[in-house]
Amino acid sequence: MNLEVVDLEPFRTGSQAQRLAVAGTVDRVYRTSGFLEVVGHGVSPDLIEEMLSTTASFFDLPLVAKQACIVADKTQNRGYASEGTEALAYSLGEEPTAPDLFEAFNAGREIVDEADRPYFDAHKSFFAPNIWPEEPAALRDVWIRYQQAIAVVSDCLLSVFALALDVPESYFIDRTRRAIATTRAINYERRPGSPDPLPGQARMGAHTDYGIVTVLLADNVPGLQVRHQGEWIDVPVASGSFVVNIGDMLATWTNDRWVSTLHRVVPPPVSADGPVRRRSVASFLEADPDAIIEPVSSCVTGENPARYQPISAGDYLMAKLMGPRELRKTEL
């Protein structure tokens, strides 16, 4: 299944009519599927390639070097996660047959404005210091430049969402000025000599994303599947584009007008020759930890009353994060 392609260039630089047309397309797509493909985003192709290659160099390090970046406190969402230590299906309240077949490296936003520090300190479990590896030496600089570029894309998307939902254009931006924002690089690799996957074992188990929006950069290597009309559909990823999907928070804000869609990453066939690698970088935008998530007025009617009780973004996210990391079912 090819995702619908949305060009952000007319929204970023065009007339109000062009901007509303982009918002209308996004509204139409997200009513039936939480996934689309974005071009015209303004992120340099050189930076995209630099991000993928530098991050791959980290995953190519010996395991002991990567394990030096493991953070013992699993609530902090930082540093390195070894293959087999997480299972995303737990976030749905399900119990998978085996842990997922990926390794990951996480970093959050860097605090650059000291005026914000009291707020971040009050919510320090979401804004723990980043753990940067010694090698590759360029990784920290590349990641920060990439995070800054994606923050611009995310703000553009938030404006699109607001126009599509008939709320003030700054509605979501106002609730994400100090947002929980995490960059997660994921390495799916079948190394020589690796055992075959266990029956039902996934590279990443079926799940929905937890926050507002995810901007995904990935190799065009098969594996990503989206649940559509009761079936798992393969999703190709075009070079230089982003896959943009909404998460559970935004589905709640829209009172389920928009769909937070199940997706997963499946292993390559056992018969595939040699190492099969898929590199991906997911940029997750949540909300300010104390932002209240509840259906917006434009999505609530007498025929469709509010389906959700208000909850803070921080409480919601922590409940979702800890199930997969403690290998237990999430209760929310």
Residue pairs with C-beta under 8 A, 6 or more apart in sequence:
1 226
1 228
1 233
1 234
1 235
2 37
2 236
3 33
3 35
3 36
3 37
3 235
3 243
4 25
4 29
4 36
4 37
5 36
5 37
5 38
5 39
5 241
6 22
6 25
6 26
6 29
6 36
6 37
6 38
6 39
6 244
7 22
7 38
7 39
7 40
8 22
8 38
8 39
8 40
8 41
8 42
8 153
8 156
8 157
8 160
9 39
9 40
9 42
10 18
10 19
10 21
10 22
10 40
11 18
11 19
11 22
11 23
11 156
11 159
11 160
12 40
12 42
12 156
19 160
19 163
20 163
22 160
23 160
23 161
23 163
23 164
24 164
26 36
26 160
26 161
26 164
27 164
27 165
27 258
29 36
30 36
30 164
30 246
30 257
30 258
30 259
31 257
31 258
31 259
32 259
33 226
33 228
33 259
33 261
34 208
34 245
34 246
34 247
34 251
34 258
34 259
34 260
34 261
35 226
35 235
35 243
35 244
35 245
35 261
35 263
36 243
36 244
36 245
37 237
37 238
37 241
37 242
37 243
37 244
38 153
38 157
38 215
38 241
38 242
38 243
38 244
39 238
39 240
39 241
41 153
41 156
41 241
41 242
42 149
42 152
42 153
43 149
43 150
43 153
43 242
44 149
45 240
47 142
47 145
47 146
47 149
48 217
48 240
50 142
50 146
51 142
51 143
51 146
51 217
51 281
52 217
52 219
52 279
52 281
54 136
54 138
54 139
54 142
54 143
55 105
55 139
55 142
55 143
55 185
55 187
55 279
55 281
56 187
56 279
57 135
57 136
57 139
58 66
58 105
58 133
58 135
58 136
58 139
58 185
59 66
59 103
59 105
59 185
59 187
59 189
61 133
61 135
63 82
65 133
65 135
66 80
66 82
66 103
66 105
66 133
67 80
67 82
68 80
68 133
69 79
69 80
69 105
69 131
69 132
69 133
70 79
70 80
70 81
70 82
71 78
71 79
71 128
71 131
73 128
74 322
74 325
74 326
75 125
75 318
75 321
75 322
76 125
76 128
77 106
77 108
77 126
77 128
77 182
77 321
78 106
78 107
78 108
78 128
78 129
78 130
78 131
79 105
79 106
79 131
80 103
80 104
80 105
80 131
80 133
81 103
81 104
81 105
81 106
82 103
83 101
83 102
83 103
84 99
84 100
84 101
85 99
85 325
86 99
86 100
86 102
86 104
86 324
86 325
86 327
87 96
87 98
87 99
87 100
87 205
87 324
87 327
88 100
88 204
88 205
88 206
88 207
88 264
88 324
89 95
89 96
89 202
89 205
89 206
89 207
89 324
90 96
90 323
90 324
90 327
90 328
90 329
90 330
91 207
91 208
91 210
91 320
91 323
91 324
91 330
92 206
92 207
92 208
92 330
93 323
93 329
93 330
93 331
94 206
94 329
95 329
96 200
96 201
96 202
96 205
97 198
97 199
97 200
97 201
98 197
98 198
98 200
98 201
99 201
99 327
100 201
100 202
100 203
100 204
100 205
101 188
101 197
101 201
101 202
101 203
101 204
101 267
102 186
102 187
102 188
102 203
102 204
102 265
103 186
103 187
103 189
104 184
104 185
104 186
104 187
105 184
105 185
106 182
106 183
106 184
106 185
107 130
107 131
107 132
107 143
107 147
107 182
107 183
108 126
108 127
108 128
108 130
108 180
108 181
108 182
108 183
109 127
109 147
109 179
109 181
110 130
110 144
110 147
111 117
111 120
111 127
116 178
119 178
120 127
120 178
121 127
123 289
123 290
123 314
125 318
126 180
126 289
126 314
126 317
127 180
130 140
132 139
132 140
133 139
143 183
146 183
146 281
147 181
147 183
147 283
150 183
150 215
150 283
151 181
153 215
153 242
154 176
154 181
154 213
154 215
154 283
154 285
155 173
157 213
157 215
157 244
158 172
158 173
158 176
158 212
158 213
159 169
159 170
159 172
159 173
161 172
161 213
161 250
162 168
162 169
162 170
162 171
162 172
162 173
163 169
165 171
165 253
165 254
165 257
165 296
165 298
165 299
166 298
167 296
167 297
167 298
171 296
172 212
175 287
175 288
175 291
176 212
176 285
176 286
176 287
176 288
176 291
177 288
178 288
178 289
179 285
179 286
179 287
179 288
179 291
180 211
180 286
180 287
180 288
180 289
180 313
180 314
180 317
181 283
181 284
181 285
181 286
182 283
182 284
182 286
183 281
183 282
183 283
183 284
184 281
184 282
184 283
184 284
185 279
185 280
185 281
185 282
186 204
186 279
186 280
186 281
186 282
187 277
187 278
187 279
188 203
188 204
188 223
188 265
188 277
188 278
188 279
188 280
189 275
189 276
189 277
189 278
190 267
190 268
190 272
190 275
190 276
190 277
191 275
192 274
192 275
196 270
197 267
197 270
201 267
202 264
202 265
202 266
202 267
203 223
203 264
203 265
203 266
203 267
203 278
204 264
204 265
205 264
206 227
206 262
206 263
206 264
207 262
207 263
207 264
207 324
208 247
208 248
208 260
208 261
208 262
208 263
209 245
209 246
209 247
209 248
209 260
209 284
210 247
210 248
210 249
210 284
210 286
210 316
210 317
210 320
210 321
211 247
211 248
211 249
211 250
211 284
211 285
211 286
211 287
211 313
211 317
212 246
212 247
212 249
212 250
212 253
212 285
212 286
212 287
213 244
213 245
213 246
213 247
213 250
213 285
214 244
214 245
214 246
214 247
214 282
214 283
214 284
214 285
215 242
215 243
215 244
215 282
215 283
215 285
216 237
216 242
216 243
216 244
216 245
216 280
216 281
216 282
216 283
217 242
217 280
217 281
217 282
217 283
218 224
218 237
218 243
218 278
218 279
218 280
218 281
219 237
219 277
219 278
219 279
219 280
220 236
220 237
220 238
220 239
221 276
221 277
221 278
221 279
222 234
222 236
222 268
223 265
223 266
223 267
223 268
223 278
224 234
224 235
224 237
224 243
224 263
224 264
224 265
225 232
225 233
225 234
225 235
225 263
225 264
225 265
225 266
226 232
226 233
226 235
226 261
226 262
226 263
227 233
227 261
227 262
227 263
228 261
232 264
232 266
235 243
235 263
237 243
245 260
245 261
245 263
246 258
246 259
246 260
247 260
247 284
248 260
248 316
248 320
249 286
249 287
249 293
249 313
249 316
250 258
250 260
251 258
251 259
251 260
252 293
252 294
252 295
252 308
253 293
253 294
253 295
253 296
253 299
254 295
254 296
254 299
255 295
255 296
255 299
255 300
255 304
255 306
255 307
255 308
256 307
257 299
265 278
268 276
286 313
286 317
287 293
287 313
288 313
289 312
289 313
289 314
289 317
290 312
290 313
290 314
291 312
291 313
292 310
292 311
292 312
292 313
293 308
293 310
293 311
293 312
293 313
293 316
294 306
294 308
294 309
294 310
294 311
295 306
295 307
295 308
300 306
316 332
319 330
319 331
319 332
320 330
320 332
322 328
322 330
323 329
323 330
323 331
324 330
